[in-house]
C-alpha cells in the first residue's frame, strides 16, 4: 500500500532521516554543468524537497558515493601500512532502477571477483539502503529497457514523485 505525502511532509521525513542517516539523491550543483549557465545533476546530500531533482536524469552515477573519485585507502609509513578508517554511518540513496542494478555490478566486482572481497567496500555496503525513484517515462539516451535494468527488487522503499508530492511504498521497516 502506498502512502501519499506532500512536499512539506517529504522535507520533514528527510530532516528526521538526516539525524541517523546520510541521505543522498540526485540534486542540482548550481552552475556546475558543462556549459556556463547550466546546473549539474549529481548525487549529493539533501535536506528536503527543494534539493531533490526527480524529473531529470542525473549526470553522474550514485557509485561516486560508494567509490569516490579520490579516496584514501591506505597510509604508508617507512615500515608500516595502515588501512584508512571507513565511514560506516548509515546511508540512504534515492536512485533509479538502472542505477540500483548497476550497483550489483559493483557488488560483484568488489565482493565476488577473485579470492578476497574488498573489506572497506563490504563494510560500507552493509550500511546502505536504496529508495527507488520511479521513472514516469524513459529519458533521452536511456537504454535501461533494452538492457533489462528498468526493474529491480533491491530497494527498501519506492517513491513515485509528482509536483504535488510523492507516493511512498515501504518494503523495509527501517524508514517507518
C-alpha positions in Angstrom: 0.0 0.0 0.0 1.3 3.4 -0.9 1.2 6.5 1.3 0.8 9.9 -0.2 3.0 12.7 1.2 3.2 16.4 0.4 6.5 18.2 -0.4 6.5 19.6 3.2 6.0 16.1 4.7 8.8 14.8 2.4 11.1 17.6 3.7 10.2 16.6 7.3 10.9 13.0 6.6 14.3 13.8 5.2 15.1 16.0 8.2 14.2 13.1 10.5 16.2 10.7 8.5 19.2 13.0 8.4 19.5 12.6 12.2 20.6 9.0 11.8 21.4 8.5 8.1 23.4 10.3 5.4 20.7 10.9 2.7 21.9 11.2 -0.9 19.8 11.9 -4.0 20.0 13.5 -7.4 20.4 17.2 -6.7 21.5 20.3 -8.7 25.0 21.5 -8.4 24.4 25.2 -9.1 26.3 26.3 -12.2 28.4 23.1 -12.2 27.2 21.9 -15.6 29.2 21.5 -18.8 28.2 25.0 -20.0 28.3 28.3 -18.3 24.6 28.6 -17.4 23.8 25.0 -16.6 23.5 23.1 -13.4 25.0 19.6 -13.0 22.6 16.9 -11.6 24.8 14.8 -9.3 24.2 12.6 -6.2 24.8 14.7 -3.1 23.3 15.0 0.4 19.8 16.5 0.5 17.9 18.2 3.3 14.4 18.5 1.8 12.1 18.5 -1.2 13.7 21.5 -2.9 17.1 19.7 -3.1 15.7 16.6 -4.9 15.7 16.6 -8.7 13.4 13.8 -9.6 12.2 14.9 -13.1 15.6 14.9 -14.8 18.2 12.2 -15.3 21.3 12.6 -13.2 24.6 13.3 -14.9 26.6 11.1 -12.5 26.1 7.6 -11.1 25.4 7.1 -7.4 28.6 4.9 -7.3 30.5 8.1 -6.6 29.0 7.9 -3.1 30.4 4.4 -2.5 33.6 4.6 -4.5 34.5 8.3 -4.7 36.9 9.5 -7.4 39.5 10.4 -4.8 39.7 8.4 -1.5 42.5 7.5 0.9 42.5 3.7 1.3 45.9 3.2 3.0 48.6 5.1 4.9 52.1 4.1 4.1 54.9 4.8 6.6 58.5 3.8 6.5 57.9 0.3 7.8 54.1 0.0 8.1 50.9 0.1 6.1 47.7 1.2 7.8 44.2 0.8 6.4 42.3 4.1 6.5 39.1 4.2 8.5 35.8 3.7 6.6 32.9 5.9 7.5 30.2 3.4 8.2 27.4 5.8 9.2 24.3 4.5 7.5 23.4 5.8 4.0 20.1 6.1 2.1 20.4 6.6 -1.6 17.5 7.7 -3.7 18.2 6.1 -7.1 16.5 4.9 -10.2 16.2 1.2 -11.1 19.0 1.3 -13.6 21.4 2.8 -11.0 20.4 0.2 -8.4 21.0 -2.6 -10.9 24.4 -1.0 -11.7 25.3 -1.4 -8.0 25.0 -5.1 -8.4 27.9 -4.9 -10.9 30.0 -3.0 -8.3 29.0 -5.6 -5.7 30.2 -8.4 -8.0 33.5 -6.5 -8.7 34.3 -5.7 -5.1 32.8 -8.7 -3.3 32.9 -11.7 -5.7 35.6 -11.1 -8.2 38.6 -13.1 -7.0 39.5 -14.9 -3.8 39.1 -12.0 -1.4 36.3 -9.4 -1.1 37.2 -5.7 -0.6 36.9 -5.2 3.2 36.2 -1.4 3.1 33.6 -1.8 0.4 31.8 -4.7 2.2 31.8 -2.7 5.4 30.3 0.4 3.7 27.8 -1.7 1.6 26.3 -3.3 4.7 25.1 0.2 5.8 23.4 1.3 2.6 19.7 1.3 1.8 18.1 2.3 -1.5 14.9 4.2 -2.1 13.7 3.6 -5.7 12.8 6.7 -7.7 10.2 5.6 -10.2 10.7 6.8 -13.8 7.5 8.1 -15.4 9.0 7.6 -18.8 12.3 6.9 -20.4 14.7 9.8 -20.6 16.6 10.8 -23.8 19.5 8.5 -24.3 18.3 5.9 -21.7 18.9 2.3 -22.6 17.6 0.7 -19.4 14.6 -1.0 -21.1 16.7 -2.6 -23.8 19.3 -3.8 -21.1 16.5 -5.1 -18.8 17.6 -2.8 -16.0 14.4 -0.8 -15.7 13.1 -3.1 -12.9 14.6 -4.1 -9.6 13.6 -5.7 -6.3 16.7 -4.4 -4.4 15.2 -1.5 -2.6 13.9 -0.7 0.8 11.2 1.8 -0.3 9.9 3.2 -3.5 8.7 6.7 -4.4 6.6 8.0 -7.3 7.2 11.7 -7.4 4.9 14.5 -8.9 4.6 18.2 -8.4 2.0 17.6 -5.6 4.3 15.3 -3.6 5.1 11.6 -3.6 3.6 8.2 -3.2 5.7 6.1 -0.9 5.7 2.3 -0.7 7.8 0.8 2.1 9.3 -2.7 1.9 11.8 -2.4 4.8 10.7 -1.2 8.2 13.9 0.9 8.6 12.1 4.0 7.3 9.0 3.8 9.4 
